[in-house]
Amino acid sequence: VLAMEEREKEAPGKVEMLMRSFKDQFREIIAVYHPEGLPTDPPGKASNLCYAFKELLRHVGPSDAAISNVVLTVADADSEFSTGYFESLSGQFLATDQGSRYFKIWQSPVFHLKNYHRQPAPVIV
């Protein structure tokens, strides 16, 4: 799911480029555009993510079997994943017993190196 802000004029072009670049690496890529001005839904990352998740659930449908095959990874535009990250994540997810795999948070490593010179001091340390 590419969770985009509807108010961002460049969003459709970014979606087109990302879909073209990664179409062969994922089973499916969908884009959702978080509308501006929804009641009790301020602009920002958290509300955008919540909106995208609701749209994903609508897209997948009500079947528990369909959603049980989805592993959701949240990343920002400047995130990078090492080679084999998704394969490793999938393997670890499948190797975990079904009774607990849905109650785990699968966190990728976070290294604040890309824009470290623009990060607040507590993040750099």
N, CA, C and O of each residue as an XYZ file, in Angstrom:
500
protein
N       0.855     -1.170      0.000
C       0.000      0.000      0.000
C       0.898      1.230      0.000
O       1.726      1.409      0.893
N       0.729      2.048     -0.982
C       1.400      3.340     -0.998
C       0.411      4.338     -0.403
O      -0.581      4.690     -1.041
N       0.681      4.788      0.806
C      -0.219      5.691      1.523
C       0.186      7.126      1.228
O       1.157      7.633      1.790
N      -0.546      7.764      0.362
C      -0.205      9.099     -0.088
C      -1.197     10.121      0.454
O      -2.333      9.784      0.789
N      -0.761     11.352      0.534
C      -1.647     12.453      0.918
C      -2.258     13.039     -0.355
O      -1.534     13.413     -1.278
N      -3.567     13.116     -0.402
C      -4.275     13.651     -1.569
C      -3.855     15.088     -1.872
O      -3.836     15.505     -3.030
N      -3.518     15.847     -0.819
C      -3.164     17.256     -1.022
C      -1.784     17.435     -1.659
O      -1.450     18.535     -2.101
N      -0.979     16.370     -1.711
C       0.351     16.467     -2.314
C       0.232     16.353     -3.831
O      -0.113     15.294     -4.354
N       0.511     17.419     -4.517
C       0.337     17.460     -5.976
C       1.215     16.447     -6.710
O       0.830     15.947     -7.768
N       2.399     16.140     -6.154
C       3.323     15.225     -6.819
C       3.003     13.757     -6.546
O       3.655     12.877     -7.109
N       2.014     13.471     -5.694
C       1.725     12.089     -5.287
C       1.428     11.143     -6.460
O       1.996     10.051     -6.494
N       0.573     11.505     -7.417
C       0.307     10.566     -8.518
C       1.557     10.198     -9.323
O       1.712      9.051     -9.742
N       2.433     11.158     -9.534
C       3.675     10.876    -10.254
C       4.586      9.952     -9.463
O       5.214      9.059    -10.033
N       4.664     10.164     -8.146
C       5.469      9.291     -7.292
C       4.915      7.873     -7.307
O       5.672      6.906     -7.385
N       3.588      7.751     -7.232
C       2.951      6.429     -7.264
C       3.285      5.717     -8.567
O       3.654      4.543     -8.557
N       3.160      6.415     -9.678
C       3.450      5.812    -10.983
C       4.898      5.322    -11.046
O       5.157      4.215    -11.517
N       5.840      6.141    -10.575
C       7.255      5.769    -10.601
C       7.519      4.566     -9.697
O       8.227      3.639    -10.091
N       6.949      4.577     -8.475
C       7.164      3.465     -7.540
C       6.542      2.170     -8.054
O       7.147      1.104     -7.936
N       5.356      2.253     -8.616
C       4.712      1.046     -9.161
C       5.516      0.478    -10.323
O       5.691     -0.736    -10.430
N       5.994      1.340    -11.171
C       6.801      0.894    -12.309
C       8.109      0.266    -11.827
O       8.538     -0.762    -12.350
N       8.735      0.881    -10.837
C      10.022      0.400    -10.342
C       9.931     -0.918     -9.578
O      10.865     -1.718     -9.616
N       8.822     -1.151     -8.890
C       8.741     -2.296     -7.981
C       7.663     -3.311     -8.350
O       7.382     -4.214     -7.563
N       7.057     -3.184     -9.524
C       5.949     -4.070     -9.890
C       6.329     -5.548     -9.882
O       5.479     -6.397     -9.614
N       7.570     -5.866    -10.166
C       7.988     -7.271    -10.223
C       8.471     -7.808     -8.875
O       8.841     -8.977     -8.771
N       8.470     -6.964     -7.848
C       9.004     -7.382     -6.554
C       7.926     -7.645     -5.505
O       8.223     -8.155     -4.425
N       6.689     -7.303     -5.816
C       5.585     -7.520     -4.892
C       4.431     -8.170     -5.644
O       4.270     -7.970     -6.848
N       3.642     -8.936     -4.935
C       2.475     -9.576     -5.553
C       1.508     -8.522     -6.069
O       0.933     -8.657     -7.149
N       1.340     -7.467     -5.274
C       0.409     -6.406     -5.644
C       0.835     -5.112     -4.952
O       1.319     -5.134     -3.820
N       0.654     -4.010     -5.628
C       0.881     -2.698     -5.037
C      -0.375     -1.879     -5.295
O      -0.840     -1.776     -6.430
N      -0.913     -1.301     -4.239
C      -2.053     -0.401     -4.410
C      -1.691      0.951     -3.814
O      -0.845      1.046     -2.925
N      -2.336      1.981     -4.308
C      -2.128      3.330     -3.785
C      -3.444      3.843     -3.221
O      -4.505      3.657     -3.816
N      -3.360      4.486     -2.075
C      -4.522      5.149     -1.493
C      -4.131      6.589     -1.207
O      -2.984      6.884     -0.870
N      -5.089      7.465     -1.347
C      -4.850      8.889     -1.173
C      -5.696      9.391     -0.004
O      -6.923      9.441     -0.084
N      -5.025      9.756      1.068
C      -5.682     10.254      2.264
C      -6.306     11.611      1.964
O      -5.595     12.585      1.717
N      -7.659     11.675      1.986
C      -8.319     12.931      1.629
C      -8.066     14.028      2.664
O      -7.887     13.769      3.854
N      -8.061     15.225      2.172
C      -7.891     16.383      3.050
C      -9.250     16.754      3.652
O     -10.285     16.617      3.000
N      -9.233     17.220      4.888
C     -10.443     17.772      5.484
C     -11.433     16.769      6.048
O     -12.594     17.121      6.260
N     -11.020     15.532      6.299
C     -11.927     14.585      6.927
C     -12.176     15.031      8.370
O     -11.249     15.488      9.039
N     -13.422     14.903      8.861
C     -13.684     15.321     10.248
C     -12.892     14.465     11.243
O     -12.753     13.256     11.056
N     -12.394     15.078     12.266
C     -11.590     14.450     13.329
C     -10.412     13.656     12.778
O     -10.010     12.645     13.355
N      -9.868     14.113     11.674
C      -8.755     13.408     11.034
C      -7.724     14.441     10.575
O      -7.708     14.825      9.406
N      -6.862     14.892     11.493
C      -5.907     15.929     11.118
C      -4.865     15.399     10.135
O      -4.570     14.204     10.132
N      -4.313     16.269      9.309
C      -3.264     15.820      8.396
C      -2.042     15.352      9.172
O      -1.721     15.898     10.228
N      -1.368     14.349      8.651
C      -0.152     13.866      9.296
C       0.027     12.376      9.116
O      -0.842     11.685      8.584
N       1.176     11.893      9.571
C       1.560     10.501      9.348
C       0.593      9.516     10.000
O       0.193      8.540      9.365
N       0.212      9.751     11.248
C      -0.633      8.792     11.961
C      -2.004      8.646     11.308
O      -2.487      7.528     11.126
N      -2.627      9.756     10.958
C      -3.949      9.659     10.334
C      -3.855      9.102      8.915
O      -4.760      8.398      8.466
N      -2.780      9.407      8.214
C      -2.562      8.846      6.883
C      -2.406      7.326      6.969
O      -2.991      6.593      6.171
N      -1.630      6.865      7.921
C      -1.415      5.429      8.113
C      -2.716      4.728      8.489
O      -3.017      3.656      7.963
N      -3.479      5.320      9.384
C      -4.765      4.746      9.791
C      -5.712      4.644      8.599
O      -6.373      3.623      8.414
N      -5.778      5.692      7.799
C      -6.626      5.685      6.606
C      -6.181      4.598      5.629
O      -7.011      3.871      5.084
N      -4.889      4.491      5.413
C      -4.358      3.487      4.481
C      -4.659      2.078      4.976
O      -4.988      1.203      4.175
N      -4.552      1.845      6.277
C      -4.836      0.518      6.821
C      -6.309      0.155      6.617
O      -6.622     -0.978      6.252
N      -7.204      1.099      6.847
C      -8.632      0.847      6.624
C      -8.896      0.535      5.154
O      -9.697     -0.344      4.836
N      -8.231      1.247      4.270
C      -8.395      0.984      2.838
C      -7.830     -0.392      2.462
O      -8.400     -1.092      1.625
N      -6.720     -0.772      3.076
C      -6.155     -2.102      2.843
C      -7.150     -3.173      3.257
O      -7.351     -4.139      2.522
N      -7.774     -3.023      4.415
C      -8.760     -4.000      4.872
C      -9.938     -4.091      3.905
O     -10.452     -5.178      3.644
N     -10.363     -2.943      3.377
C     -11.438     -2.958      2.373
C     -10.989     -3.683      1.109
O     -11.755     -4.441      0.514
N      -9.761     -3.449      0.708
C      -9.227     -4.048     -0.519
C      -9.099     -5.569     -0.385
O      -9.468     -6.319     -1.289
N      -8.575     -6.002      0.745
C      -8.374     -7.439      0.976
C      -9.710     -8.140      1.140
O      -9.875     -9.278      0.701
N     -10.664     -7.468      1.770
C     -11.978     -8.051      1.974
C     -12.134     -8.603      3.373
O     -11.189     -8.613      4.161
N     -13.328     -9.060      3.673
C     -13.641     -9.475      5.042
C     -13.111    -10.849      5.438
O     -13.237    -11.241      6.599
N     -12.537    -11.569      4.524
C     -12.085    -12.932      4.809
C     -10.889    -12.948      5.753
O      -9.879    -12.293      5.496
N     -11.008    -13.702      6.850
C      -9.879    -13.863      7.762
C      -8.710    -14.563      7.073
O      -7.548    -14.289      7.373
N      -9.026    -15.466      6.151
C      -7.971    -16.187      5.438
C      -7.135    -15.225      4.601
O      -5.914    -15.367      4.532
N      -7.777    -14.252      3.967
C      -7.041    -13.297      3.127
C      -6.133    -12.417      3.979
O      -4.971    -12.212      3.626
N      -6.634    -11.898      5.083
C      -5.830    -11.001      5.905
C      -4.727    -11.760      6.639
O      -3.711    -11.169      7.003
N      -4.912    -13.043      6.857
C      -3.881    -13.819      7.553
C      -2.636    -14.000      6.691
O      -1.597    -14.430      7.192
N      -2.727    -13.682      5.416
C      -1.586    -13.791      4.511
C      -0.902    -12.449      4.255
O      -0.037    -12.345      3.385
N      -1.288    -11.432      5.010
C      -0.734    -10.099      4.820
C       0.244     -9.778      5.936
O      -0.083     -9.907      7.116
N       1.449     -9.358      5.559
C       2.416     -8.829      6.512
C       2.598     -7.363      6.137
O       3.006     -7.039      5.022
N       2.293     -6.501      7.070
C       2.316     -5.068      6.817
C       3.628     -4.473      7.306
O       4.004     -4.660      8.463
N       4.320     -3.761      6.435
C       5.556     -3.070      6.790
C       5.344     -1.584      6.575
O       4.917     -1.163      5.500
N       5.640     -0.791      7.589
C       5.483      0.658      7.502
C       6.864      1.267      7.300
O       7.806      0.965      8.033
N       6.968      2.133      6.289
C       8.241      2.778      5.993
C       7.982      4.180      5.466
O       6.954      4.442      4.841
N       8.913      5.065      5.723
C       8.848      6.411      5.171
C       9.515      6.432      3.802
O      10.135      5.457      3.376
N       9.373      7.554      3.132
C       9.939      7.685      1.792
C      11.448      7.517      1.777
O      12.005      7.081      0.770
N      12.125      7.853      2.875
C      13.587      7.752      2.884
C      14.073      6.451      3.522
O      15.263      6.310      3.807
N      13.168      5.504      3.747
C      13.565      4.208      4.319
C      14.231      3.339      3.262
O      13.886      3.392      2.082
N      15.178      2.549      3.704
C      15.821      1.572      2.826
C      15.826      0.233      3.540
O      16.035      0.174      4.752
N      15.598     -0.838      2.802
C      15.613     -2.184      3.360
C      16.772     -2.942      2.729
O      17.005     -2.865      1.523
N      17.485     -3.668      3.565
C      18.634     -4.410      3.047
C      18.160     -5.545      2.150
O      17.012     -5.982      2.231
N      19.047     -6.008      1.308
C      18.753     -7.130      0.424
C      18.331     -8.320      1.266
O      19.007     -8.670      2.234
N      17.238     -8.934      0.910
C      16.756    -10.106      1.625
C      15.883     -9.802      2.820
O      15.429    -10.727      3.495
N      15.626     -8.510      3.112
C      14.823     -8.156      4.281
C      13.441     -8.801      4.222
O      13.009     -9.433      5.186
N      12.749     -8.643      3.098
C      11.381     -9.148      3.010
C      11.336    -10.674      3.023
O      10.409    -11.267      3.576
N      12.327    -11.303      2.421
C      12.401    -12.760      2.459
C      12.622    -13.239      3.894
O      11.996    -14.203      4.334
N      13.510    -12.566      4.617
C      13.782    -12.916      6.008
C      12.548    -12.689      6.878
O      12.208    -13.528      7.712
N      11.888    -11.566      6.685
C      10.672    -11.263      7.433
C       9.619    -12.332      7.183
O       8.998    -12.826      8.124
N       9.414    -12.690      5.926
C       8.419    -13.714      5.588
C       8.765    -15.051      6.240
O       7.892    -15.724      6.787
N      10.036    -15.432      6.180
C      10.463    -16.693      6.781
C      10.269    -16.720      8.281
O       9.794    -17.716      8.827
N      10.629    -15.636      8.958
C      10.448    -15.575     10.400
C       8.971    -15.569     10.782
O       8.572    -16.187     11.769
N       8.176    -14.873     10.000
C       6.731    -14.837     10.239
C       6.138    -16.242     10.120
O       5.381    -16.679     10.987
N       6.486    -16.938      9.051
C       5.938    -18.281      8.827
C       6.473    -19.302      9.817
O       5.792    -20.282     10.118
N       7.685    -19.091     10.331
C       8.278    -20.026     11.287
C       7.711    -19.862     12.700
O       7.897    -20.730     13.554
N       7.026    -18.753     12.938
C       6.431    -18.502     14.257
C       5.052    -19.161     14.302
O       4.287    -19.090     13.340
N       4.744    -19.805     15.439
C       3.461    -20.510     15.521
C       2.301    -19.531     15.336
O       2.381    -18.367     15.726
N       1.223    -20.033     14.731
C       0.093    -19.179     14.382
C      -0.569    -18.545     15.600
O      -1.209    -17.499     15.486
N      -0.420    -19.166     16.752
C      -1.022    -18.607     17.949
C      -0.379    -17.318     18.407
O      -1.006    -16.542     19.128
N       0.869    -17.066     18.006
C       1.537    -15.847     18.473
C       2.036    -14.936     17.362
O       2.381    -13.787     17.637
N       2.089    -15.400     16.123
C       2.668    -14.555     15.060
C       1.892    -13.265     14.825
O       2.469    -12.270     14.387
N       0.604    -13.268     15.107
C      -0.204    -12.073     14.869
C      -0.174    -11.104     16.044
O      -0.802    -10.047     15.996
N       0.547    -11.458     17.087
C       0.652    -10.594     18.254
C       2.076    -10.079     18.436
O       2.442     -9.613     19.515
N       2.863    -10.166     17.392
C       4.242     -9.696     17.418
C       4.376     -8.459     16.542
O       3.631     -8.257     15.583
N       5.336     -7.656     16.903
C       5.706     -6.524     16.057
C       7.033     -6.891     15.415
O       8.012     -7.170     16.107
N       7.060     -6.888     14.117
C       8.257     -7.255     13.365
C       8.918     -5.951     12.919
O       8.532     -5.361     11.910
N       9.903     -5.516     13.671
C      10.544     -4.218     13.458
C      11.847     -4.370     12.688
O      12.728     -5.137     13.077
N      11.957     -3.632     11.594
C      13.215     -3.629     10.856
C      14.222     -2.748     11.599
O      13.830     -1.892     12.392
N      15.510     -2.954     11.346
C      16.518     -2.094     11.983
C      16.343     -0.651     11.521
O      16.010     -0.394     10.364
N      16.568      0.272     12.424
C      16.471      1.687     12.104
C      17.843      2.320     12.324
O      18.395      2.277     13.423
N      18.370      2.898     11.270
C      19.640      3.614     11.353
C      19.392      5.033     10.854
O      19.043      5.230      9.690
N      19.566      6.002     11.709
C      19.320      7.391     11.341
C      20.603      7.998     10.761
O      21.218      8.878     11.364
N      20.984      7.516      9.597
C      22.225      7.989      8.996
C      21.999      8.845      7.756
O      22.825      9.700      7.433
N      20.892      8.622      7.063
C      20.688      9.323      5.801
C      20.700     10.837      5.952
O      21.426     11.540      5.250
N      19.895     11.317      6.866
C      19.770     12.755      7.056
C      20.177     13.136      8.468
O      19.563     14.002      9.091
N      21.211     12.487      8.964
C      21.569     12.669     10.371
C      21.870     14.124     10.712
O      21.626     14.559     11.837
N      22.387     14.865      9.770
C      22.724     16.267     10.028
C      21.478     17.129     10.229
O      21.580     18.256     10.715
N      20.297     16.608      9.857
C      19.048     17.351     10.055
C      18.223     16.772     11.203
O      17.143     17.279     11.504
N      18.724     15.710     11.850
C      17.995     15.064     12.953
C      18.202     15.837     14.253
O      19.249     16.454     14.452
N      17.196     15.805     15.146
C      17.389     16.415     16.470
C      18.498     15.671     17.226
O      18.693     14.472     17.031
N      19.206     16.378     18.069
C      20.353     15.794     18.799
C      20.009     14.502     19.527
O      20.807     13.567     19.458
N      18.862     14.380     20.228
C      18.586     13.110     20.935
C      18.456     11.907     19.986
O      18.714     10.774     20.392
N      18.068     12.139     18.757
C      17.947     11.041     17.789
C      19.321     10.605     17.310
O      19.541      9.416     17.081
N      20.237     11.527     17.158
C      21.575     11.228     16.662
C      22.346     10.386     17.664
O      23.085      9.483     17.270
N      22.190     10.660     18.929
C      22.965      9.970     19.974
C      22.611      8.563     20.079
O      23.170      7.845     20.907
